[in-house]
Amino acid sequence: MTAELVRGQNHPVSQSRVEIRVSAGTPVLALASLADEQGRFSGSQVLAHPGARSLPGVQAPAEPADRHTFAVDLEAVAADVHRVAVLLVLPPGGPVRFGAVPASHVAVAAPDGGTEIAGYTLTGLDAETAVIALELYRRQGAWKVRAVGQGYADGLGALLADGGLPAPAAGELAAAALRTAAPVKETDATLTALPTLVGDLRAPQTPAQAPAPAPEPPDPPIPVSAVPYAGTPGPAPAGDGSPPTISYTHPRRRRTSSEPPEPAPRPAAAAEPGQPPRPVAGDAGGWSMDERLYNQVWGMFEDLARTVAAYRSAVEFADSRMDRELDDALSDPRHRLGGSGNAARDTARARREELVAQAQAVLDRDLAQLIAESEVVEPALPAPYARWDNPVWHGHRTPEEGPLALRLGDLHLPERPDLRIPMLVRLPLERGLWIDNGRTGSEAAMAMDTDRLRRAAMDMAVAHAVRLLAVHPADRFSVHVIDAAGAGAASLAPLVRAGVLAAPPAAGAAGVTRTLAGLTRRVDLVQMALRAGAPEDLPPDVDTAEQLLIVHDFPHGFDDRAVTQLRYLADEGAAVGVHLLMVADRDEASAYGPLLDPLWRSLMRLSPVPDNHLADPWVQHAWTFEPNLPPQGSRVLDQALDRVAEARRTTRP
């Protein structure tokens, strides 16, 4: 039976040779693109089009038509290709947007006219002139098909640029594809029309605001592009009241010619016939096991987001169809006599239940696979990514190199609360953190005693500081604390006792001024040295290690000058290694009015209690964030601090 997909839904592809059929209501140009595991185009052969129809494993159609067939041999696809996407583009001289033509249908089928495996109808398009219809992608050694439906109003050039090609290269490739597909005369009208079809090639364009989910993140993991604060994993603040977006964006790595190619992902373990492959920790791409695990966590995060989106969309469709059928039954005069009306209503409800059951079965299948993967991945995570109760902390030693990312907590959705996805943030931090100790942030906070909430927030900040100290080389990370009123002394006791702080916690207005002045001076000096191209000429008293400033109970002890310095550190510090972690109640800072709004918007808000204030960048689910703290009675923090202190003693000259 053919699986009819909705946007974001996936389906296994068990055959290595398949064909992709396209049925459109108007002539379209059908192309195929090849991308790596993160959805990025690279190399010289990324697009199969009429001028270059063949790529390894893919044969594209020859010219625009209303029906197309792609021949795909997944075994012949290169090992570094993880995504084969079907692109539909409106050719020059035809309709100017997909919203003005009948919906296209794409299907993956057995070769040589065989039965369809899965199909997808592209609905909801409007101003788009190019669209990613669906993609075949590798996951744990097996292939799947995913319904994408992501449109671009600025054309094929914008689509290619969003996939990672430099704007000039994207423009040239898009122009070549359109030119070979439909040769046009060099007239003024043609020259005017081409930029609309190819896209403005001076800079990468953003996708059209179609109701479809965003495509794969443009940077190696995680995502991309529609995120307001691209480049830093974590929630970006939203100014319209919508949930801030979690971006797991992996900063783009540019390899030099001297570096070896990225290692291939580890093959998935063999499974019983007809069963999905058994998950393997580290089966994603990357230059190290830490990077592979980081990328795998991102893949799990995206898979959970999309499979739940597909389930919710299917249930919504079933409900709307039942409502429509019930309305039709009630409006038909023939159903008002006898029992035919009741029969029509029962039939509509039965159809709804059947559709929901099918969607639930798919959801259960995908969730079971993700749970199995989580059970394999979680124990294999290194200390920077691991929960505090992971045994890896018992044998952890101060490393010689800094980590790739840091775990801030866990994320989950209501469909399966026990399936937790680690929330990882890239290091060094490009945005500061704000742990909200106010009682207006969530229902859980409202139900909690104020003192307990404040203590929990400060304990969470200390746990993050200990983790940062423990996973960096002994002399490459320093922690400063401003606790003007001394209210955080109990939480700070482990840091003070171990002697790992750069200085005792700053108290009172004088301590606030002294600490901020020192860090502001460091930012100024490092900026000047970098601009002058002489970073080695810094004064000997300037600590070049990464710096973390913890500010407790802001704005207590802050005057206007101190507030200005804090904003300066938040804006300029991260670029030169000074990072901010605030523990504060935003309402208590309201006396400063809108002066501090840019500060709050620049920080990644976290909650010391479970709170669903975060959203993913694909389908905007409301994710529940839960902090990860050491188990009650555990000495894991003290042990980690003891190792940091010992490492510092042995590395001092």
C-alpha positions in Angstrom: 0.0 0.0 0.0 1.3 3.5 -0.9 2.2 5.7 2.1 0.7 9.1 1.6 3.0 11.6 3.3 2.4 15.0 4.8 5.0 17.7 5.2 7.9 16.6 7.4 6.9 12.9 7.4 9.3 10.2 6.4 9.0 6.6 5.3 11.5 3.8 4.9 12.9 2.9 1.4 13.9 -0.7 1.4 15.0 -0.9 -2.3 18.3 0.4 -3.6 16.9 1.1 -7.1 13.9 3.3 -7.3 12.3 5.9 -9.6 10.8 9.2 -8.6 7.7 10.3 -10.5 6.6 13.9 -10.8 3.1 14.9 -11.9 2.5 18.6 -12.2 -0.3 20.6 -13.6 2.0 22.7 -15.7 5.5 22.2 -17.3 8.1 22.3 -14.6 11.9 21.8 -14.6 12.7 18.8 -12.5 16.2 18.7 -11.0 18.1 16.6 -8.5 20.6 17.8 -5.9 23.2 16.0 -3.9 24.2 17.1 -0.4 26.1 15.9 2.6 24.7 14.8 6.0 24.0 18.4 7.0 22.2 19.3 3.8 25.1 21.4 2.4 26.1 21.4 -1.2 29.8 21.1 -1.9 32.1 20.2 -4.8 31.5 20.6 -8.5 28.7 18.1 -9.0 25.8 19.0 -6.8 22.9 19.5 -9.4 21.6 17.2 -12.1 19.8 19.4 -14.7 19.2 19.3 -18.5 22.7 20.5 -19.2 24.3 17.9 -17.0 21.7 15.2 -16.5 23.8 12.4 -14.9 25.3 12.3 -11.4 26.5 9.2 -9.6 23.4 7.2 -8.9 20.9 9.8 -10.3 19.6 10.4 -13.8 17.5 13.6 -14.2 14.9 14.4 -16.9 15.9 16.3 -20.1 13.5 19.3 -20.4 10.5 21.0 -18.8 7.3 18.9 -18.8 4.3 18.2 -16.7 5.4 14.7 -16.0 8.9 13.4 -15.1 10.6 10.3 -14.0 14.0 10.2 -12.2 16.1 7.0 -12.1 17.9 6.6 -8.8 20.4 3.9 -7.8 21.1 4.4 -4.1 24.0 2.0 -4.1 25.8 4.0 -6.8 25.4 7.3 -4.8 28.8 8.5 -3.5 29.6 7.6 0.2 29.8 11.3 1.2 26.3 12.0 -0.3 23.6 11.6 2.4 20.7 13.5 0.7 19.3 13.2 -2.8 16.6 15.9 -3.2 14.1 16.5 -6.0 13.7 20.2 -6.9 10.9 21.6 -9.0 11.4 25.0 -10.7 9.1 27.0 -12.9 10.9 27.6 -16.2 11.1 31.0 -17.9 8.1 31.9 -19.9 5.7 29.9 -17.8 3.6 30.7 -14.7 5.3 33.0 -12.3 4.5 31.2 -9.0 3.5 27.8 -7.8 0.4 29.2 -6.1 -1.1 29.9 -9.5 -0.9 26.2 -10.8 -2.4 22.9 -9.6 -0.6 21.2 -6.8 2.2 18.9 -7.9 2.5 15.3 -6.8 5.8 13.4 -6.3 6.2 9.7 -5.5 8.9 7.2 -4.9 8.2 3.9 -6.6 9.8 0.6 -7.6 11.7 0.9 -11.0 10.2 0.3 -14.4 6.7 1.3 -13.6 6.5 -0.6 -10.3 4.2 0.1 -7.4 4.5 3.4 -5.5 6.2 3.2 -2.1 5.3 6.7 -0.8 3.7 9.8 -2.3 3.4 13.5 -1.4 1.2 16.3 -2.8 2.8 19.8 -2.5 0.1 22.0 -1.1 0.2 25.4 0.6 2.6 27.0 -2.0 2.0 30.6 -3.1 4.8 33.0 -4.4 7.4 30.3 -4.7 9.2 29.7 -8.0 11.4 26.9 -6.8 10.7 24.2 -4.3 12.4 21.2 -2.6 9.7 18.6 -3.1 11.1 15.6 -1.3 14.4 14.0 -0.4 15.9 10.6 0.0 18.3 10.6 2.9 20.5 8.1 4.8 19.8 7.5 8.5 21.8 4.9 10.4 22.9 3.1 7.2 19.4 2.9 5.7 17.6 5.1 3.3 14.3 7.0 3.9 12.1 9.4 1.9 11.0 12.6 3.5 8.3 15.0 2.3 9.8 18.5 2.4 7.7 21.0 0.4 10.0 24.0 1.1 9.5 26.8 -1.4 11.7 29.8 -2.4 10.1 32.9 -3.8 13.5 34.1 -5.1 14.0 31.1 -7.3 16.6 28.4 -7.8 19.6 30.7 -7.0 18.2 31.4 -3.6 17.6 27.6 -3.0 21.2 26.8 -3.9 22.6 29.6 -1.9 20.6 28.6 1.2 22.2 25.1 0.8 25.7 26.5 1.2 26.9 27.5 -2.3 28.5 30.9 -2.4 26.2 33.4 -4.0 28.1 33.8 -7.3 28.4 30.0 -7.8 24.8 29.5 -6.9 23.8 32.1 -9.4 25.9 30.7 -12.2 24.6 27.2 -11.6 21.0 28.3 -11.5 21.4 30.4 -14.6 23.0 27.4 -16.4 20.2 25.1 -15.4 17.5 27.5 -16.6 19.4 28.3 -19.8 19.9 24.7 -20.9 16.3 23.9 -20.0 14.7 26.6 -22.0 16.9 28.7 -24.3 15.7 32.3 -24.5 16.5 35.2 -26.7 18.7 37.9 -25.2 16.1 40.6 -25.0 15.6 43.3 -22.4 12.5 41.4 -21.2 14.5 38.2 -20.7 17.3 40.0 -18.8 14.7 41.5 -16.5 13.0 38.2 -15.9 16.0 36.0 -15.2 16.9 37.6 -11.8 13.4 36.8 -10.5 13.9 33.1 -11.5 17.5 32.8 -10.4 17.2 35.0 -7.3 19.2 38.1 -6.3 22.7 36.6 -6.5 24.5 39.4 -4.5 23.7 37.6 -1.3 22.0 34.4 -0.1 18.2 34.7 0.0 15.9 33.3 2.7 13.1 30.9 1.9 9.7 32.1 1.2 7.4 32.1 4.1 5.4 29.1 3.1 3.6 27.0 5.7 6.1 24.2 5.0 8.8 23.5 7.6 12.2 24.9 6.9 14.8 22.8 5.0 17.8 21.2 6.6 19.9 23.6 8.4 22.4 25.4 6.2 25.3 24.8 8.5 26.5 21.4 9.6 24.2 20.6 12.3 21.8 22.3 13.4 19.9 24.7 12.0 20.0 27.5 10.1 18.8 30.2 8.5 15.4 31.1 9.6 16.7 31.4 13.1 17.1 35.0 14.2 20.4 34.3 15.9 22.0 32.0 13.4 25.4 30.5 14.4 24.8 29.8 18.1 22.8 26.9 19.4 20.2 27.9 21.8 16.9 29.8 21.9 16.7 33.1 20.1 14.4 35.7 21.6 11.2 36.5 19.7 9.8 40.0 19.7 6.3 38.9 18.8 5.6 36.8 21.9 6.2 33.5 20.1 8.6 31.0 21.6 12.3 31.7 21.1 13.9 29.4 18.6 16.4 26.7 19.5 19.2 26.7 16.9 21.5 23.7 17.0 23.5 25.3 14.2 26.9 23.8 13.8 29.3 26.7 12.9 30.4 26.2 9.3 33.8 24.5 9.2 35.9 25.4 6.2 38.5 22.8 5.6 42.0 23.7 4.3 43.6 21.8 1.5 46.0 20.2 4.0 43.3 18.7 6.1 42.2 15.1 5.5 38.7 14.6 4.3 35.9 14.1 6.8 35.8 10.5 8.0 32.8 8.5 6.8 30.1 7.8 9.4 30.3 4.5 11.2 28.1 1.8 9.6 24.9 0.9 11.4 24.8 -2.5 13.0 23.0 -5.2 11.0 19.4 -5.9 11.8 17.0 -8.7 11.3 15.4 -8.8 7.8 12.5 -6.3 7.6 13.7 -4.5 10.7 15.3 -1.0 10.9 19.1 -1.1 11.5 20.2 -1.2 15.1 21.5 2.2 16.2 25.2 2.9 16.7 26.6 5.7 18.8 28.6 8.1 16.6 27.1 7.1 13.2 26.9 10.7 12.0 29.6 12.6 10.1 32.4 14.5 11.7 36.2 14.8 12.2 36.1 13.4 15.7 33.9 11.1 17.8 32.8 14.2 19.8 31.7 15.9 16.6 30.0 12.8 15.4 28.0 12.4 18.6 27.1 16.1 18.5 25.8 15.8 15.0 23.9 12.6 15.9 22.2 14.4 18.8 21.2 17.1 16.3 19.8 14.5 14.0 17.7 13.0 16.8 16.4 16.4 17.7 15.4 17.1 14.1 13.9 13.6 13.6 11.7 14.0 16.7 10.6 17.5 15.7 9.6 16.4 12.2 7.9 13.0 13.1 5.8 14.7 15.8 4.9 17.5 13.3 3.8 14.9 10.8 1.7 13.1 13.4 0.0 16.4 14.5 -0.6 17.4 10.9 -2.2 14.0 10.1 -4.5 14.3 13.2 -5.4 17.8 12.2 -6.2 16.7 8.7 -8.3 13.8 10.0 -10.3 16.1 12.3 -10.9 18.7 9.5 -12.0 16.0 7.1 -14.4 14.5 9.7 -15.8 18.0 10.3 -16.3 18.6 6.6 -18.0 15.2 6.1 -20.3 15.8 9.1 -21.2 19.3 7.8 -22.0 17.7 4.4 -24.1 15.0 6.0 -26.1 17.6 8.0 -26.7 19.8 5.1 -27.9 17.0 2.8 -31.8 16.9 3.0 -31.7 13.2 2.2 -30.0 12.4 5.5 -32.7 14.1 7.6 -35.1 11.2 7.0 -34.5 7.8 8.3 -31.2 6.6 9.7 -29.0 7.6 6.9 -27.8 10.7 8.7 -26.6 8.6 11.7 -24.9 6.2 9.3 -23.1 9.1 7.5 -21.9 10.5 10.9 -20.7 7.1 12.0 -18.8 6.6 8.7 -17.1 10.0 9.1 -16.0 9.2 12.6 -14.7 5.8 11.6 -12.6 7.3 8.8 -11.2 9.8 11.3 -10.3 7.1 13.7 -8.7 5.0 10.9 -6.5 8.0 9.8 -5.5 8.8 13.4 -4.6 5.1 14.0 -2.4 5.1 10.9 -0.7 8.3 12.1 -0.2 6.9 15.6 1.3 3.7 14.2 3.9 5.7 12.2 4.6 7.9 15.2 5.1 4.8 17.5 7.4 3.3 14.9 9.6 6.4 14.7 9.6 7.0 18.4 10.6 3.4 19.1 13.6 3.9 16.8 14.6 7.2 18.4 14.3 5.7 21.9 16.6 2.8 20.9 19.0 5.3 19.5 18.9 7.4 22.6 19.6 4.4 24.8 22.8 3.8 22.7 23.9 7.4 22.4 23.3 8.7 26.0 25.9 6.4 27.6 28.5 7.1 24.9 28.4 10.9 25.4 31.7 12.6 26.5 31.7 14.6 29.8 30.8 18.0 28.1 27.6 16.4 26.7 26.8 13.9 29.4 24.3 14.1 32.3 25.8 14.5 35.7 24.8 11.0 36.6 26.7 9.5 33.7 29.6 7.3 34.9 31.9 9.1 32.5 32.3 11.8 35.2 34.0 9.3 37.6 37.0 8.9 35.3 37.0 12.3 33.8 40.3 14.2 33.8 41.0 17.8 32.8 41.5 17.7 29.0 44.3 19.2 26.9 41.9 20.8 24.4 38.6 22.7 24.8 35.3 20.9 24.0 33.1 21.3 21.0 29.9 21.9 22.9 28.3 21.9 26.3 25.1 20.3 27.6 22.7 22.8 29.2 19.8 20.4 29.9 17.2 18.2 28.2 14.4 18.8 25.8 11.2 16.8 25.3 7.7 16.9 23.7 4.4 15.9 25.3 3.9 13.0 22.9 6.8 11.1 24.6 8.1 13.0 27.7 10.5 10.2 28.6 12.4 10.7 25.3 14.9 13.3 26.2 17.1 15.1 23.7 20.3 16.7 25.1 20.3 20.5 24.6 23.9 21.2 23.5 25.3 24.7 23.0 28.4 25.3 20.8 31.5 26.6 22.5 32.9 29.2 22.8 29.6 30.8 23.7 28.5 33.4 21.2 25.6 34.5 23.4 25.3 34.9 27.1 23.0 32.8 29.3 20.3 34.0 31.5 18.9 31.8 34.2 15.5 33.2 35.1 14.9 33.1 38.9 11.6 35.0 38.7 8.2 33.4 39.4 6.4 34.8 36.3 8.1 32.6 33.7 6.1 29.4 34.0 3.5 27.5 35.9 6.1 25.4 37.6 7.9 28.6 38.8 4.6 30.1 40.1 4.0 27.0 42.1 7.5 27.1 43.7 8.6 29.0 46.8 10.5 32.1 45.9 13.6 31.2 48.0 13.7 27.7 46.7 13.4 29.0 43.1 16.3 31.4 43.6 18.5 28.7 45.2 17.7 26.3 42.3 18.6 29.0 39.7 21.9 29.7 41.4 22.7 26.0 41.8 22.1 25.6 38.1 24.5 28.4 37.3 27.2 26.9 39.5 26.7 23.5 37.9 27.2 25.1 34.5 30.4 26.9 35.7 31.8 23.6 37.2 31.1 21.8 33.9 32.9 24.6 31.9 35.9 24.5 34.3 36.1 20.7 34.2 36.0 20.3 30.4 38.5 23.0 29.5 42.3 22.8 30.0 43.3 23.8 33.5 44.7 27.2 32.5 42.3 28.1 29.7 39.1 29.0 31.6 38.5 31.5 34.4 35.3 32.2 36.4 34.4 35.6 38.0 31.4 36.1 40.2 29.4 39.1 41.2 27.1 38.4 44.2 26.6 42.0 45.4 24.2 41.0 48.3 25.9 37.8 49.2 22.7 35.9 48.7 24.3 33.2 46.6 27.0 32.2 49.1 25.5 28.7 49.8 25.4 27.8 46.1 28.9 29.3 45.5 30.5 27.4 48.4 31.9 24.5 46.3 33.6 27.0 43.9 35.0 29.0 46.8 36.2 26.0 48.7 38.0 24.5 45.7 39.8 27.8 45.1 39.0 27.8 41.4 37.5 31.3 41.1 39.6 34.0 39.5 38.9 36.1 42.6 36.5 35.9 45.6 32.9 36.7 44.8 32.5 40.5 44.4 30.2 42.0 47.0 28.7 45.4 47.3 28.8 48.3 44.8 32.6 48.5 45.1 33.0 44.9 44.1 30.7 45.2 41.2 32.6 48.2 39.9 36.0 46.5 40.3 35.0 43.3 38.6 33.3 45.0 35.6 36.1 47.5 35.2 38.7 44.6 35.0 36.7 42.6 32.4 35.9 45.7 30.4 39.6 46.6 30.3 40.4 43.1 29.1 37.8 43.3 26.3 39.2 46.7 25.2 42.8 45.6 25.2 42.2 42.4 23.3 40.0 44.1 20.7 42.8 46.7 20.1 45.5 44.0 19.9 43.5 42.0 17.3 42.7 45.1 15.2 46.4 46.0 15.2 47.3 42.4 14.2 49.5 42.0 17.3 47.7 39.8 19.8 51.1 38.8 21.3 51.7 42.4 22.5 49.1 42.3 25.2 50.2 43.5 28.7 51.4 40.6 30.8 48.6 41.1 33.4 45.9 40.4 30.8 44.5 36.8 31.2 44.0 35.4 27.7 42.0 32.4 28.9 38.2 32.3 28.3 36.4 34.2 31.0 32.9 33.6 32.4 31.2 36.2 34.5 28.3 35.0 36.8 26.1 37.9 37.9 23.7 37.0 40.7 20.6 39.0 41.6 21.0 41.7 39.0 20.5 44.7 39.3 21.3 44.7 43.1 24.5 46.8 43.5 24.5 48.2 39.9 24.4 51.9 39.1 23.9 53.4 35.6 27.6 53.1 34.8 27.7 49.4 35.9 24.6 48.7 33.8 26.3 50.2 30.7 29.4 48.1 31.3 27.4 45.0 31.6 25.6 45.7 28.3 29.0 46.3 26.7 30.3 42.9 28.0 27.2 41.2 26.7 27.5 42.8 23.2 31.3 42.8 22.7 32.7 40.3 25.2 31.9 37.0 23.5 34.0 37.8 20.4 37.1 38.1 22.6 36.5 35.4 25.1 34.4 37.1 27.9 31.1 35.4 28.4 28.1 36.3 30.6 25.9 34.1 32.8 23.2 36.1 34.6 20.9 34.8 37.3 18.1 37.4 37.6 14.4 38.2 37.6 13.7 40.4 34.6 10.8 42.0 36.5 13.2 43.2 39.2 15.2 45.1 36.5 12.1 46.8 35.2 13.1 50.0 37.0 15.7 50.6 34.3 12.8 50.6 31.7 13.6 49.8 28.1 17.3 50.4 28.6 17.9 46.7 29.3 15.6 45.2 26.7 18.5 44.7 24.2 20.4 42.9 27.0 17.6 40.4 27.7 17.1 39.8 24.0 20.7 39.0 23.5 20.8 36.3 26.2 19.7 32.7 26.0 16.9 32.3 28.6 16.9 29.1 30.6 14.7 28.1 33.5 15.7 26.2 36.7 12.3 24.4 36.6 10.7 22.6 33.6 9.3 25.1 31.2 8.1 24.9 27.6 9.4 28.3 26.4 11.6 27.1 23.6 10.8 26.3 20.0 12.7 24.4 17.3 13.5 26.2 14.0 11.7 23.7 11.7 8.1 23.5 12.8 8.1 25.7 16.0 7.1 23.0 18.5 6.9 24.2 22.1 9.7 22.1 23.7 9.9 21.6 27.4 13.4 22.4 28.8 14.6 20.7 32.0 17.9 21.6 33.6 20.3 18.8 34.4 21.7 19.0 38.0 23.8 16.5 40.0 21.7 13.8 41.8 20.8 14.7 45.4 23.7 13.8 47.7 26.1 13.2 44.9 29.7 14.5 45.2 30.3 14.7 41.5 30.7 18.5 41.5 33.2 18.4 44.4 35.2 15.6 42.6 35.2 17.6 39.4 36.4 20.7 41.2 39.1 18.8 43.0 40.5 17.6 39.7 40.4 21.1 38.3 42.2 22.5 41.4 44.8 19.7 41.2 45.4 20.3 37.4 45.9 24.0 38.1 48.5 23.3 40.8 50.5 21.0 38.5 50.4 23.3 35.5 51.6 26.4 37.3 55.1 27.5 36.4 
